[in-house]
Amino acid sequence: MNRKLSNLLRSLTLLSLLTMMFGTSSLAAGKTAFAAPTTAIHIVDDFETGVPSTWFQYGDYGAGTNIATTTPVTNTVPGLTTNHVLSIAYNSAGWGAGTGNNLAPEDWSAYDGLSFWFKGLGGGATFRVILSDNKTDPSQDTAERFAYEFADTSTGWRHISIPWGAFFRDGWQPVGAPNDGLTLTEVWAYALALPIGTNGTVYMDQVGLFKLTLVDNFEAGVPSTWFQYGDYGAGTNIATTTPVTNTVPGLTTNHVLSIAYNSAGWGAGTGNNLAPEDWSAYDGLSFWFKGLGGGATFRVILSDNKTDPSQDTAERFAYEFADTSTGWRHISIPWGAFFRDGWQPVGAPNDGLTLTEVWAYALALPVGTSGTVYVDEVTLFGGLTETPQPVVDFTQPTYTVSEGAGEAVIAVTLTPAATEPVTVSYASLEGTATPGQDYPPISGNLVFAPGQTEITFTVPITDDAVYEGTETVWLELS
């Protein structure tokens, strides 16, 4: 368990010749390390308490750049109740502008990617997400920059999800930046770079880290449970294969699902029949998609909760997205973005998207279009089951011991108990007492075994039989 726990400081006070007391103080926190999740989404910023105090902006102000950030209330984010979002009103001139959040830094290496809700201007301009990773000199801006680009193709809310492999090393790097890849063990900042020559107001919300659970990756071919449907009498046809490609961002050479189709008459679709599966512990569905770029609307269909398991009575829920790019895009769909479909089979319930029995997922192909599109890495994200970050502390705020006792016994706790060993360092720091005369300087390590929650260490006290009044020694945990 590689965690750097926040530093704690406590004082050891000598009360006259015979008595010592331990008081309390604190040191600044160090690097924040999130515990490794199982299937989790961790919210980094939700803007419910306003613009974070560590929020920053940058830009070519001399050329007319300006940025104003606020946190208005809205009820328009899909699946969320009325809440605060980040509003970015801007003019990006000259060499450009951006805005983001400085972090502690944070360890994001246990997660699979970054996501957020975005409401844009719909003009097609390219926004960039920038990560500042792994400084060579923590006192300077030497963090290596990584970028991801997306086109602003909609004026509505979109859920943007970015697997780490989709980031690339940015062309601009600060002096002294390393060149060791996206390590994610020390993320110092994230930012949204605003397209040069554009202005307006865009919105962000629910910036988070996600974990993925695989549903289908097509490495073993087209699943035996794969199906298709369509108006074959009107000329619809669909052919699915699993060719090899090395073009999916962040993936090595692998198989993807190819869907060659003609969607005529009332339309067509293709998907996978499931066991059914319980998806209720997750937060949404995601997949890679490579389209035709013509702007047609594709639909993702979920079949949920049958009234009669022997018949197709599953309630249908849909999500729509526009095919605006011929390159690979990562599509992520929080459950709240699905809506009850207009078409329902006979006997379908009307009890909402329960997700406890998902019988199928499918991709509905736009009527009147034809071509070949590709899908890969169908996954579930979320679950909110991350392990709490262990907290180390002393068992009580003050300790009292007589100088004649020879030593003070200090107890340290770890909450909650960990499943792996956790090492905590301790050391004495000079106060008003004289090291080497009133006490010997100490330092060492405490190792909490799995399941262990308390360990003690001792501070030797020198009984010099000289009255010196109240004196202080500081103890540090890290």
Secondary structure as GFF3:
##gff-version 3
##sequence-region A 1 478
A	DSSP	beta_strand	8	15	.	.	.	ID=ss1
A	DSSP	beta_strand	19	26	.	.	.	ID=ss2
A	DSSP	beta_strand	32	33	.	.	.	ID=ss3
A	DSSP	beta_strand	41	45	.	.	.	ID=ss4
A	DSSP	beta_strand	55	59	.	.	.	ID=ss5
A	DSSP	three_ten_helix	61	63	.	.	.	ID=ss6
A	DSSP	beta_strand	66	70	.	.	.	ID=ss7
A	DSSP	beta_strand	73	74	.	.	.	ID=ss8
A	DSSP	beta_strand	83	84	.	.	.	ID=ss9
A	DSSP	beta_strand	86	91	.	.	.	ID=ss10
A	DSSP	beta_strand	97	107	.	.	.	ID=ss11
A	DSSP	beta_strand	113	119	.	.	.	ID=ss12
A	DSSP	beta_strand	126	133	.	.	.	ID=ss13
A	DSSP	beta_strand	144	151	.	.	.	ID=ss14
A	DSSP	beta_strand	157	163	.	.	.	ID=ss15
A	DSSP	three_ten_helix	164	166	.	.	.	ID=ss16
A	DSSP	beta_strand	168	169	.	.	.	ID=ss17
A	DSSP	beta_strand	187	194	.	.	.	ID=ss18
A	DSSP	beta_strand	199	210	.	.	.	ID=ss19
A	DSSP	beta_strand	212	216	.	.	.	ID=ss20
A	DSSP	beta_strand	226	230	.	.	.	ID=ss21
A	DSSP	three_ten_helix	232	234	.	.	.	ID=ss22
A	DSSP	beta_strand	237	241	.	.	.	ID=ss23
A	DSSP	beta_strand	244	245	.	.	.	ID=ss24
A	DSSP	beta_strand	254	255	.	.	.	ID=ss25
A	DSSP	beta_strand	257	262	.	.	.	ID=ss26
A	DSSP	beta_strand	268	277	.	.	.	ID=ss27
A	DSSP	beta_strand	284	290	.	.	.	ID=ss28
A	DSSP	beta_strand	297	304	.	.	.	ID=ss29
A	DSSP	beta_strand	315	322	.	.	.	ID=ss30
A	DSSP	beta_strand	328	334	.	.	.	ID=ss31
A	DSSP	three_ten_helix	335	337	.	.	.	ID=ss32
A	DSSP	beta_strand	339	340	.	.	.	ID=ss33
A	DSSP	beta_strand	358	365	.	.	.	ID=ss34
A	DSSP	beta_strand	370	381	.	.	.	ID=ss35
A	DSSP	beta_strand	391	394	.	.	.	ID=ss36
A	DSSP	beta_strand	400	402	.	.	.	ID=ss37
A	DSSP	three_ten_helix	403	405	.	.	.	ID=ss38
A	DSSP	beta_strand	407	415	.	.	.	ID=ss39
A	DSSP	beta_strand	422	429	.	.	.	ID=ss40
A	DSSP	beta_strand	443	448	.	.	.	ID=ss41
A	DSSP	beta_strand	454	460	.	.	.	ID=ss42
A	DSSP	beta_strand	471	477	.	.	.	ID=ss43
###
